[in-house]
Amino acid sequence: MNKTTVFISYNNHDRTIANEIALYLAAENISVLFDEWEISTGDSITKFINDGLQVCTHFLIIWSNNSAKSKWVKRELQSIISVTTQTDTPKIIPIVLDQTSLPPLISDLKHISYGVGTEEDRANLIMAVTENAPSQNFIRAIVKKYHKVISEDDGPFGYRACPQCGSTNLKYASNDYCDDIYYVMECLECKWLDWTQ
């Protein structure tokens, strides 16, 4: 049986909710294809989308007035509908944020009415994807994902983002003092500061 892999389609104006939904899924050890986590500078966005649409088992479309106006969301939906007419997979799950009508081709699908990220919203989402109740490990998974997102393998600190505010606007410096080298890292947004030898 294939591992559950979820592709999230959304408009940038709904990014905060998309990120929240991605975190809920990741907390259940579900593989999430979420552009903000997967695409680095210089990577092809089109390749990420094409590859993701080919391997996903579930296609979550976050539907709102914003996504109804989005060419990217419409293109992703059209692509996945053409795949599902031939194979019945992936499973399309509409997540509705407001009163905007779903597109006709998916209007008959049972959807999730998503509010403000309540525990009920999380439970409905996890049940729709896994057909099981969510685990109780959400906070632990969030902390784990947080460290994965802000950490990097090289450098004296091992951070790619500020561990306090999440900004990537960091300043690094090194100083020689009494034959020792000291490294300093400062967040230019929240002024968080750390140093190491």
C-alpha positions, 0 to 999 in steps of 0.5 A, a space after each residue: 500500500 502506498 504511503 499517504 502523500 498530500 499535495 496542498 493547493 492554495 492561493 498565497 492569500 490563504 498561506 497562513 491557513 495552508 501552513 496550519 493545515 500542513 502542520 496538522 498533517 505533518 504531526 500525524 507523520 503524513 508526507 506533505 507536499 507543501 511548497 513553502 517547505 519543499 521549494 528552495 531558491 532556484 528550484 523549479 516551481 512547475 517541476 515541484 507541482 508536476 512531480 507532486 501531482 504525480 505522486 500524491 495520494 490526496 489532493 487538498 484544495 483550499 477553496 476560498 474567494 482568493 483561490 477562485 481567482 487564482 490561475 495556479 489553483 485552477 491549473 492544479 485542479 484541472 491537472 488533478 481532475 484529468 488524472 482522477 478521471 483515469 485512475 480514481 486517485 488521488 482523492 480530492 478533498 476540498 477545504 472550504 474557507 468561506 461561502 465561495 461556491 466550489 467549481 462544478 466538477 468538484 461541487 458534488 464532493 463532500 468538503 470540509 468547512 474549515 474555521 479558525 483552526 480549532 481542534 474540531 477542524 484538525 480532527 475533521 482534516 485528519 479523519 478525511 485523509 487517514 480515516 482515523 482520529 488524530 493522535 494526541 502528539 500534535 505539540 510534540 510534532 510541531 516542536 519537531 517540525 519547528 527544529 527541522 524547518 529552522 535548522 541547517 547542517 553547516 555553520 557554527 549555530 546550525 540555524 537558517 532562521 531565528 529560533 525566536 521569531 522565524 526571520 531569515 534576516 540574520 547577521 553573522 560575525 566572528 571575532 578573534 579574542 585571546 587566540 580563540 574565535 567567537 561567532 555571533 549571530 543576531 536576528 535583525 528583526 527581533 534582535 535575538 542574539 547568540 554566540 559560541 566559541 
